[in-house]
């Protein structure tokens, strides 16, 4: 009886092996010249018609899921541009859509990819940028604490509704000038994601500070400087699909690292300087990638580090200007060439970082100079680190160089429709503006010793000690064309004036400490702080008394409103909300 059971088990095992063999066809005969091949499985079965690329070649899987390409392996990576309705495995925030290539081996290597089906026509994604971890200013604690609390809060909001959530990272995850001095390089960033158990797939672009500033200035410096990034984070340009939206990730920083020094840092070989344009080999791939999107109604989301255009002087009604830069070409020529690639698509959303500012620039606002911007909106998202994590480390809120709160942007995707809103690290999504009672700011300016010293050294800065009675300043940090603001004083609507202004909270949280203490080496009170830092998206009104109550309501282009009842006098401080 035991022998019979043993025979049955053996037969069953052989049958299982035969079934598995039937489902897994033998490696096909590879075309001559093949150096990279593999198989793509979807839910354990062969996936036909899946796009695979090394950033130069674009190939498609056959009916058995196999692909092959004659790659010279110079790109260092191979990736799968997975279709909508699928996902790739994720390990501690790192999506497994790419694999490294052995650039020292001219032989044939195999790389397989695994996909799974998911319902993701409707989902949310969080757009972050400029995390800038460097082992400075308590950055690790701020990253793992307040920032991750907001990330998890936003994620849970949509997970509870049964919607998938993803993350786009606009780059500068590290800080190149400190790689060698403070021992935090790009290889450490995935470790930081793992340490906080980052709860979703993060698709990253490369920033200027993610380059290796210690490379020799010979040959293709930009490509050599990005090698450590590619080995750690993956390709510097690639694409994928989530639901009905096609995503493209680009590297629009061309690292030069010219001879000389901007500053002296251990291990850095040059100036760490760069230009802002798209390499020719990347442009070639981009054109071919867009040819795969045959339905021009498909929304495109293009993630890259630096914004390519914005309004002149950051005033919404001003003409649009190009921010692209390359020797031998004008900024206007570069932007016209690049934007023409997206001609014919109904809607294109650029997502960028780099500036550490919140700016939404719509090409349709000015198409007289740039005819191919009408379908493009640039979402320049705030830096997660603000001013490099410094204001919170000194007891203030987490503020950015435009004096706005640091944070990220949440996008809600319903089929082909996109909506967005800003989430600050300190206040979340429920607060979209801050109200300053300038009577109280004036009192602070007249009584605080540090401010008095500031005024003495920088008489050209905004002097809030002389502000008129009962003025109120409102900062609507994520303001864009189409928003509205209403201020009522105990039932009576007040007139509101839009202006660029200095943020008094940013002055006391960042600029005064920098000028009076941190930069006090050879020259305290440096001249660079003498010029006023006027920021957009401020509004001013005047109340009838010092003790009246105001109600402020701000409404965005999607009809969402935020209101705050402001009891006055409202105290002013670094931590004022």
C-alpha positions in Angstrom: 0.0 0.0 0.0 2.8 2.4 0.9 4.5 1.6 -2.4 1.3 2.3 -4.3 1.0 5.7 -2.6 4.6 6.5 -3.5 4.0 5.6 -7.2 0.9 7.8 -7.2 2.9 10.8 -5.8 5.7 10.3 -8.3 3.2 10.2 -11.2 1.5 13.4 -9.9 4.8 15.2 -9.6 5.8 14.2 -13.1 2.4 15.4 -14.4 2.9 18.7 -12.6 6.3 19.1 -14.2 4.9 18.3 -17.7 2.1 20.8 -17.2 4.6 23.5 -16.1 6.8 22.7 -19.1 3.9 23.0 -21.4 3.1 26.5 -20.1 6.7 27.6 -20.3 7.9 27.4 -23.9 11.6 26.9 -24.5 13.7 30.0 -25.1 13.1 31.0 -28.7 15.8 31.2 -31.3 17.2 34.7 -30.8 17.8 37.0 -33.9 21.3 37.5 -34.8 22.9 40.3 -32.9 20.7 39.9 -29.8 22.4 41.0 -26.6 19.3 41.4 -24.3 16.2 39.3 -24.2 13.7 38.0 -21.7 10.0 37.3 -21.0 7.2 39.3 -19.6 4.4 37.5 -17.6 1.1 39.0 -16.6 -0.6 37.2 -13.8 1.7 34.3 -14.4 0.8 34.0 -18.1 2.6 35.1 -21.2 2.0 38.7 -22.0 1.9 39.7 -25.7 2.4 43.2 -27.0 4.3 44.6 -24.0 6.7 47.4 -24.7 10.3 46.9 -23.5 13.2 49.3 -24.0 16.8 50.1 -23.1 16.2 53.8 -23.7 17.3 53.4 -27.3 15.6 50.4 -28.7 11.8 49.8 -28.4 10.6 46.2 -28.9 7.4 44.3 -28.2 6.8 40.9 -26.7 5.5 38.1 -28.9 2.6 35.8 -28.2 4.7 33.8 -25.7 5.8 36.9 -23.9 9.4 36.9 -25.3 11.3 40.0 -26.4 14.8 40.5 -27.7 16.9 43.5 -28.8 20.4 44.3 -30.1 21.4 46.6 -27.4 24.9 48.1 -27.1 24.1 48.2 -23.3 25.4 51.7 -23.0 22.2 52.8 -21.4 23.0 50.5 -18.4 19.3 49.5 -17.9 16.4 47.8 -19.6 12.8 48.5 -18.6 9.2 47.5 -19.2 6.7 50.2 -20.2 3.8 48.4 -18.5 0.3 49.1 -19.8 -2.7 50.5 -18.0 -4.6 48.1 -15.9 -1.3 46.5 -14.7 1.3 47.1 -12.0 4.8 45.9 -11.3 6.0 44.5 -8.0 7.2 47.1 -5.4 10.0 46.6 -2.9 10.1 49.3 -0.1 8.8 52.0 -2.4 11.0 50.9 -5.4 8.9 49.7 -8.4 10.5 46.7 -10.1 10.1 47.9 -13.7 13.8 48.0 -14.6 16.9 45.9 -14.4 20.6 46.8 -14.7 22.6 45.7 -17.7 26.2 44.4 -17.6 27.9 47.1 -19.7 31.3 45.3 -19.4 29.9 42.1 -21.1 29.1 42.1 -24.9 27.4 38.7 -24.5 23.7 37.9 -24.3 21.9 38.4 -21.0 18.3 37.6 -20.0 15.9 39.9 -18.0 12.4 38.9 -17.2 9.6 41.1 -15.9 6.4 40.3 -13.9 3.2 42.2 -14.1 -0.1 41.8 -12.3 -3.6 43.0 -13.3 -5.2 45.8 -11.3 -8.2 48.1 -11.7 -6.6 51.5 -11.9 -8.6 53.7 -14.2 -9.3 55.7 -11.1 -6.5 56.4 -8.7 -4.4 59.1 -7.0 -0.8 60.0 -7.2 1.3 62.2 -5.0 3.9 64.4 -6.7 6.9 65.1 -4.5 10.3 66.7 -5.3 13.5 68.0 -3.8 13.7 65.8 -0.8 17.4 66.6 -0.5 18.5 64.1 2.2 22.1 64.8 3.2 22.6 64.0 6.9 22.0 67.7 7.8 19.5 69.8 9.7 17.8 66.8 11.3 16.6 65.9 7.8 16.2 62.2 8.5 14.0 62.9 11.5 11.9 65.4 9.6 11.6 63.1 6.6 10.6 60.1 8.7 8.3 62.1 11.0 6.2 65.0 9.7 6.7 64.4 6.0 5.9 60.7 6.2 2.9 61.4 8.4 1.4 63.5 5.6 2.3 61.0 3.0 0.5 58.2 4.9 -2.4 60.4 5.7 -3.0 61.2 2.0 -2.5 57.6 0.9 -4.9 56.3 3.5 -7.5 58.8 2.3 -7.7 57.1 -1.1 -6.9 53.6 -0.1 -10.0 53.7 2.2 -12.0 54.5 -1.0 -10.6 51.5 -2.7 -8.3 53.5 -5.0 -4.7 52.7 -5.8 -2.1 55.4 -4.9 1.3 56.0 -6.5 4.1 58.5 -6.1 6.0 60.6 -8.6 9.3 62.0 -7.4 10.7 65.0 -9.3 14.3 64.4 -8.3 17.0 65.9 -6.1 16.5 63.1 -3.6 20.1 63.6 -2.5 22.4 66.6 -2.4 25.5 66.2 -4.6 27.8 68.7 -2.8 27.6 66.6 0.4 27.9 63.1 -1.0 31.5 62.7 0.2 31.5 65.1 3.1 28.4 64.0 5.0 28.3 60.4 3.6 24.8 60.5 2.1 24.9 59.7 -1.6 22.2 58.6 -4.0 22.8 54.9 -3.0 21.4 55.8 0.4 18.1 57.1 -0.8 16.5 53.7 -1.3 17.7 52.8 2.2 15.8 55.8 3.5 12.6 54.7 1.7 13.1 51.2 3.2 13.6 52.7 6.7 10.2 54.4 6.6 8.6 51.5 4.8 7.5 53.8 2.0 3.9 52.7 1.3 3.6 53.0 -2.5 5.5 52.7 -5.7 7.7 55.8 -6.2 8.6 56.6 -9.8 11.6 58.9 -9.8 13.2 61.5 -12.1 16.8 62.5 -11.8 17.7 66.0 -10.5 20.8 68.0 -10.8 21.9 67.2 -7.2 21.5 63.4 -8.0 24.6 63.6 -10.2 28.1 62.6 -9.0 30.0 65.8 -8.6 33.2 63.9 -8.2 33.5 62.6 -11.8 36.3 63.6 -14.1 35.6 66.2 -16.7 36.3 64.1 -19.7 34.1 62.7 -22.5 30.4 62.6 -21.8 30.4 64.2 -18.3 26.6 64.2 -18.0 26.4 60.5 -18.7 29.3 59.6 -16.4 27.8 61.7 -13.6 24.5 59.9 -13.8 26.0 56.4 -13.7 25.6 55.9 -9.9 22.0 57.1 -10.2 21.2 54.6 -13.0 22.7 51.8 -11.0 20.7 52.7 -8.0 17.4 54.3 -9.1 17.0 53.0 -12.6 16.9 54.6 -16.1 17.0 58.4 -16.4 14.3 58.3 -19.0 11.4 55.8 -19.3 7.7 55.5 -19.6 4.7 53.5 -18.2 1.0 53.7 -18.0 -1.4 54.0 -15.1 -5.1 53.5 -16.2 -5.8 55.6 -19.2 -2.8 58.0 -18.7 0.6 57.7 -20.3 3.5 58.7 -18.1 6.9 59.8 -19.4 9.9 60.4 -17.1 12.7 62.6 -18.5 16.1 63.9 -17.4 16.2 67.6 -18.4 19.4 68.3 -16.5 22.7 68.1 -18.6 25.4 68.1 -15.9 28.6 69.9 -16.9 30.7 70.1 -13.7 33.0 72.6 -15.3 36.5 73.1 -13.9 36.7 75.4 -10.9 34.7 75.7 -7.7 31.6 77.4 -6.7 32.4 76.3 -3.2 34.8 73.8 -1.6 33.5 70.5 -0.7 35.3 67.2 -0.1 35.4 64.9 -3.1 33.8 67.4 -5.6 35.9 67.9 -8.7 34.1 70.9 -10.4 31.5 73.5 -10.2 28.5 71.1 -10.2 26.9 73.3 -12.9 24.5 72.2 -15.6 22.3 73.2 -18.5 18.6 72.6 -18.8 17.6 70.8 -22.0 16.9 67.3 -23.4 19.8 65.2 -24.8 19.6 64.3 -28.4 19.5 60.5 -27.7 16.7 61.1 -25.2 14.8 63.2 -27.7 15.1 60.4 -30.3 13.6 57.9 -27.8 10.9 60.4 -26.7 9.6 60.8 -30.3 9.4 57.1 -30.8 7.7 56.6 -27.4 5.0 59.1 -28.3 4.4 57.3 -31.6 3.2 54.3 -29.5 0.4 56.5 -28.1 -1.9 56.4 -31.1 -5.0 57.9 -29.3 -4.2 61.6 -29.0 -6.9 62.0 -26.4 -4.7 60.0 -24.0 -3.6 62.4 -21.3 0.2 62.7 -21.0 2.0 63.3 -17.7 5.7 64.2 -18.2 7.8 64.1 -15.1 11.2 65.9 -15.1 13.2 67.9 -12.6 13.4 71.5 -13.8 10.4 73.5 -15.0 10.8 74.4 -18.7 8.7 77.6 -18.7 6.8 79.9 -16.3 5.3 83.4 -16.2 7.8 86.2 -16.4 8.5 87.6 -12.9 6.2 84.8 -11.6 3.2 87.1 -12.2 0.2 85.1 -13.5 -0.8 87.7 -16.1 2.7 88.1 -17.5 4.0 86.5 -20.7 5.4 83.0 -20.6 9.2 82.7 -20.8 11.4 79.7 -21.5 13.8 78.4 -18.8 15.7 76.0 -21.1 19.4 76.5 -21.6 22.0 75.1 -24.0 25.1 76.6 -25.5 24.5 77.6 -29.1 20.7 77.8 -28.8 18.3 80.3 -27.5 15.8 79.5 -24.7 12.9 80.2 -27.0 14.3 77.9 -29.7 14.7 75.0 -27.3 11.2 75.3 -25.9 9.6 75.5 -29.3 11.5 72.4 -30.5 10.6 70.5 -27.3 6.9 71.5 -27.0 6.3 70.7 -30.7 6.9 67.0 -29.9 3.5 67.0 -28.0 1.6 68.7 -30.8 -1.8 67.0 -31.4 -2.3 65.6 -27.8 -5.4 67.0 -26.0 -3.8 67.5 -22.6 -0.2 67.4 -21.4 0.8 67.9 -17.8 4.5 68.6 -17.0 5.4 67.9 -13.4 8.6 69.5 -12.2 10.4 70.5 -9.1 13.9 72.2 -8.8 12.7 75.7 -7.8 11.3 74.7 -4.4 8.3 76.8 -5.3 4.6 76.2 -6.0 3.7 77.4 -9.4 1.1 76.2 -11.9 1.7 77.7 -15.4 -0.8 77.1 -18.2 0.5 77.3 -21.7 -3.0 78.4 -22.9 -2.5 81.7 -21.0 0.0 82.8 -23.6 0.5 81.1 -26.9 1.5 84.1 -29.0 5.3 83.3 -28.7 5.1 79.6 -28.2 2.4 78.1 -30.4 2.6 74.5 -29.0 2.1 75.3 -25.3 -1.7 75.6 -25.4 -2.2 72.0 -24.4 0.5 72.0 -21.7 0.2 72.8 -18.0 3.4 72.9 -15.9 2.9 71.9 -12.2 6.0 73.1 -10.5 5.6 71.4 -7.1 7.1 72.7 -3.8 10.3 71.2 -2.4 9.6 68.6 0.3 12.7 69.9 2.2 11.6 73.6 1.9 14.8 75.6 2.4 16.8 72.4 2.9 15.0 71.4 6.1 16.4 74.5 7.9 13.4 76.4 9.2 11.8 73.6 11.1 15.3 72.6 12.6 15.3 76.2 14.1 11.9 75.9 15.6 9.7 77.3 12.8 7.4 75.8 10.2 8.7 74.0 7.2 9.0 76.8 4.7 10.2 77.0 1.1 12.3 79.7 -0.7 9.0 81.3 -2.0 8.0 81.6 1.7 5.2 79.1 1.1 4.9 75.9 3.2 6.9 72.9 2.1 4.9 69.9 0.9 3.7 68.1 -2.2 0.8 67.9 -4.6 -2.0 65.3 -4.8 -3.5 64.4 -8.2 -6.8 62.6 -8.5 -7.3 60.7 -11.8 -10.7 59.7 -12.9 -10.3 58.0 -16.3 -8.9 60.9 -18.4 -9.7 63.7 -16.0 -7.1 65.1 -13.6 -7.6 67.3 -10.6 -5.0 68.5 -8.1 -4.5 70.2 -4.8 -1.5 71.1 -2.5 -0.7 69.3 0.7 1.7 71.1 3.2 3.8 69.1 5.6 2.7 71.2 8.5 -1.0 71.6 7.8 -2.0 69.0 5.4 -4.6 69.6 2.6 -7.2 71.3 4.9 -5.4 74.7 4.9 -4.5 76.5 1.7 -3.7 80.0 2.9 -2.2 81.9 5.9 -3.6 85.2 7.3 -1.2 87.7 8.9 -2.6 90.4 11.1 -0.1 93.1 10.3 -0.9 95.0 13.5 0.7 92.2 15.4 3.5 91.9 12.8 4.2 95.6 13.4 4.4 95.0 17.1 6.9 92.2 16.6 9.0 94.3 14.3 9.1 97.1 16.9 10.0 95.0 19.9 12.2 92.1 18.7 15.9 92.7 19.0 16.9 90.4 16.1 14.5 92.3 13.8 15.8 95.6 14.9 19.4 94.5 14.0 18.0 93.2 10.6 16.4 96.6 9.9 19.6 98.4 10.7 21.7 96.3 8.3 19.0 96.0 5.6 17.1 99.3 5.4 15.8 98.4 1.9 13.8 95.5 3.1 10.1 95.7 3.9 9.7 97.6 7.2 6.7 96.2 8.9 7.3 98.5 11.9 5.7 101.3 9.9 2.7 99.5 8.5 -0.6 101.3 8.6 -3.3 100.3 11.0 -5.5 97.3 10.5 -3.9 95.9 7.3 -4.3 92.2 6.8 -2.0 90.1 4.5 -3.2 86.8 3.1 -0.8 84.2 1.5 -2.6 81.8 -0.9 0.4 79.7 -1.8 -1.0 77.4 -4.5 -3.0 80.1 -6.2 -3.4 79.8 -10.0 -5.5 81.5 -12.7 -9.1 80.7 -12.1 -9.0 80.7 -8.2 -11.0 83.3 -6.2 -10.7 84.9 -2.8 -13.4 86.5 -0.6 -12.8 88.4 2.7 -15.8 89.3 4.9 -15.6 91.4 8.1 -18.5 90.4 10.3 -20.8 90.0 7.2 -19.4 92.9 5.1 -17.3 92.0 2.1 -13.9 93.8 2.0 -12.0 94.8 -1.2 -8.9 92.7 -1.8 -5.8 93.7 -3.6 -3.4 91.1 -5.2 0.3 91.9 -4.8 3.8 90.5 -4.4 5.0 90.8 -0.8 7.6 89.8 1.7 6.5 87.1 4.1 7.4 88.3 7.6 7.3 84.7 8.9 9.9 83.6 6.4 12.1 86.6 7.3 12.2 85.6 11.0 12.4 81.9 10.4 15.1 81.7 7.7 16.6 85.0 6.5 17.4 86.6 9.9 19.1 83.5 11.3 21.0 82.9 8.1 22.3 86.5 7.9 23.1 87.0 11.6 24.4 83.6 12.6 25.0 80.9 10.0 26.8 83.2 7.5 28.9 84.9 10.1 32.3 83.6 9.0 34.3 86.4 7.4 31.3 88.6 6.8 28.3 88.7 8.9 25.2 90.4 7.5 26.1 89.7 3.8 24.9 91.9 1.0 22.9 89.1 -0.6 20.1 89.7 1.9 19.8 93.4 1.2 17.3 93.0 -1.7 13.6 92.5 -0.8 12.3 89.0 -1.6 8.9 89.7 -3.0 6.8 86.6 -3.5 3.6 86.2 -5.6 0.2 85.0 -4.5 -0.3 87.5 -1.6 -3.5 89.5 -1.1 -4.0 92.6 1.1 -7.1 94.1 2.7 -7.9 96.5 5.5 -10.2 95.9 8.4 -12.2 98.5 10.1 -10.7 97.9 13.6 -8.0 96.0 15.4 -10.4 93.5 17.0 -12.9 92.6 14.2 -13.3 89.0 13.1 -12.6 88.2 9.4 -13.8 85.2 7.4 -11.5 84.3 4.4 -12.7 81.9 1.7 -10.6 80.7 -1.1 -12.0 78.6 -4.0 -9.9 76.6 -6.6 -10.7 75.9 -10.2 -12.4 72.6 -9.3 -14.9 74.3 -7.0 -13.2 73.2 -3.7 -13.3 75.9 -1.0 -11.3 76.5 2.1 -12.6 79.0 4.8 -11.0 80.3 8.0 -12.5 82.5 10.6 -9.8 84.8 11.9 -10.2 86.3 15.4 -8.1 89.4 15.8 -5.7 90.4 17.2 -4.0 87.3 15.8 -0.6 86.7 17.4 2.5 86.5 15.2 5.4 84.1 15.6 7.5 81.5 13.8 4.9 78.8 14.6 1.8 80.9 13.7 -0.7 79.1 11.6 
